Amino acid sequence: MASRTCMGVLAIFALIFVIFSPSVRAQAPAPAPTSDGTSIDQGIAYTLMLVALVLTYLIHPLDASSSFGFF
């Protein structure tokens, strides 16, 4: 009879362990990255392209043979 009671208690503990074991191991999903670096790289690229465009339009009249004024 003690063996049967011991097996019943062991079965209950095993059932509780099986039920709660997955929730103990479960982890919350990782938060999405706020900036992965590509947006920073893209901003730098746009800034450099804008600087190159402005310099091109400022230097080009000085290099041209015609009498072109800035304004």
C-alpha positions in Angstrom: 0.0 0.0 0.0 2.9 2.4 0.8 4.3 1.6 -2.6 1.1 2.4 -4.3 0.8 5.8 -2.4 4.4 6.6 -3.2 3.7 5.9 -6.9 0.6 8.1 -6.8 2.5 11.0 -5.3 5.3 10.5 -7.8 2.8 10.5 -10.6 1.3 13.8 -9.4 4.7 15.4 -9.1 5.6 14.2 -12.6 2.3 15.6 -14.0 2.9 18.9 -12.3 6.5 18.9 -13.6 5.3 18.2 -17.2 2.6 20.9 -17.1 4.8 23.7 -15.7 8.2 22.7 -17.3 7.5 24.3 -20.7 6.5 27.6 -19.1 9.7 27.8 -17.1 11.8 27.4 -20.2 9.8 29.8 -22.3 11.4 33.1 -22.9 9.9 36.4 -24.1 10.7 37.2 -27.7 13.6 39.6 -28.2 12.6 43.2 -28.9 13.0 44.4 -32.4 16.2 46.5 -33.0 15.5 50.2 -33.0 18.3 50.8 -35.4 20.3 48.2 -37.3 22.8 50.7 -38.7 21.4 50.8 -42.3 19.4 53.9 -41.6 22.5 55.7 -40.3 24.5 54.6 -43.3 21.7 55.7 -45.6 21.6 59.1 -44.0 25.4 59.5 -44.3 25.1 58.5 -48.0 22.4 61.1 -48.7 24.4 63.8 -47.0 27.5 63.0 -49.0 25.5 63.0 -52.2 24.0 66.4 -51.4 27.5 67.8 -50.6 28.8 66.4 -53.9 25.8 67.9 -55.8 26.3 71.3 -54.2 30.1 71.3 -54.9 29.5 70.2 -58.5 27.1 73.2 -59.1 29.5 75.6 -57.4 32.7 74.5 -59.1 31.2 73.9 -62.6 30.6 77.6 -63.4 34.3 78.4 -62.4 35.5 75.7 -64.7 33.2 76.6 -67.7 34.5 78.8 -70.5 31.4 80.9 -70.7 30.8 83.9 -68.5 28.2 82.3 -66.2 27.3 84.0 -62.9 26.3 82.3 -59.8 23.0 84.2 -59.5 
